Amino acid sequence: MKLIARIFIVLCCAATCSAAERPALKKEKFSLGHWEQREGYVQAVRVGNTVYVSGSVGKGNMAEAIKQAYDTIEKSLAAYDLGFKHVVKENIFTTDAKAFRSNLNVRRAYYAEDFPAATWVEVERLYAPEFIIEVDVIAVIPDEETTASGD
């Protein structure tokens, strides 16, 4: 019984070691400009085979705004030799969901019908009042396990 108690204590201590004792994640970062450092973010971060792309924004009319946001995402994905076919999750925040729905054809052109899981939310405003849409995505870098043979 004492041996089991000791094993339990060792396992508990290992599971609760402090953050300072845990190794740092290996992060590969991609930046689009100096403003990111000022604001405190980067455009994209790769950890393992997953790429997290920060919210990309657009302004003007909705079709223009969607194109601006998705062009920025496309640039970010390209930095990792990826495209929209590698996106598995998308979050969209817009100040006008009706206008967004009316311009879905602009978004469709980027995905070519290979859509990711998505969440679309209408909000009162975004970080800066001139922005009307913000889109962030998560993409996966394919390996043998994630590559579909029939697609």
N, C-alpha and C positions, 0 to 999 in steps of 0.2 A: 504494500500500500504506500509506503514511503517513497518508493521508486516512482510510482504513478504520480504522486503529489509533486515530486521534483521535476518530472517531465512536464507536468502541467504548468508549473511556475516558469520553467525555461521557455516554453512555448508562449506563454502570456507576455513575458518580458520581450521576446523577439518580436511579437506582434505589435507591441506598444512602444518600440524604440522611438526616440525623438526624431523630428524632421531633420535635425542637424546630422544625425547618424545615417540617414537614408541617402543613397547616391542620387545625384542630380540627374534629371532626364537629359538625354541627348536630344537637343532641339536644333533643327536646321531652319533658319529664318529667312524670309524673303521680304524685302522692303521696297516700297514705291517712291519714298521721298523722305526728306528731313522732317516734315511735319509729324510723322509718326513718332519719332523720338520725343518731340515736344508734347504730344498728346498722351504718350505712354502706351503705345501698342505697335505691332508690326502687321503687315498686310497678310502674311501667311506663316504658319509654323508646321513643320513636318516632325512627327514623332513616330518612329517605326515606319509602317507603311500607310499611315494616315496623315492627310494634309487638312489643316483647319484654315479656311480663308475667312478673314475678318469681313465685317459688313462693308459692302461696296455700295456707294450711294449714287443717286441721279437726281437731276433737277430739270426744270422746264416742263414741257407737256409730258404726259405719261409715257408715250412711245419713246421719246428721246431719253427720258430718265431710265427706263428699263434698259435701253441699249447702252447707256453710260455705265450702269451698274454691271451688266453682264460682260461688257468689253473689259472692264477692270478685272473681273473674276477670271475671264479667259486668259488675260495676261499673267495673273497670279498662278493659275493652273499650269500654264506653259512653262513657267520657271521650274517646274518639277516634271516636265515632259508629259503632262496630263491634259485632258480635255474634259468636256462636259459629260462624256460617256463614263467617266470615272467618278462622277459626283453621286454620292449615295444619300445625302441629306441636304435639304435646302430650307432656310428660314427667310421669309419675306415679311418686312414691316413696311407698310405704306400708309400715307395719310388719306388715300382715296381708293378703297377696295373696288368700288364700281368702275373707276377709270382703269385700274389694273386689270380687272376681268375683261374689260373691253379691248385690251391690248395684249391678250395672251398670245396672239400670233407672233409677237416680237420675241417673247420668251421661248416659244416652241421652236423657233429657228435655231436656237443654241443647243437644245437637247435632241433635236431630230427624232422625237417620239420616244427616246430612251430616258424617261422621267425618273427622278429620284423620289424618295419619301419627302414630303414637304409640309411645312406649316406656314400659313399665310395669316397675318394679323394686321388689322387696321388700327392705327394709333393716332393720337391727337397731333403729335409733331415728332420730328426726329431731332438728332443732335443739333443741327443748324436748321433754322426755319425754311431755308430755300430748298432743302432736300425733300422729295416727296416719296422716295423709295430707298430702302436699304436691304441688301440681300447678303446673307452669309451662307457658305456651303462647307460641307465636309466631303472630301474625296479620298479614295483608297487607291494606292499604287498596287497594280495587279502583280500577283505572283502565280505560281502554278495552281495553288489552292483556290484562288479567287477568280481565275480565268475560266469562263464558261466555254466549253467546246462547241456547243450548239448555237451560240449567239453570233 
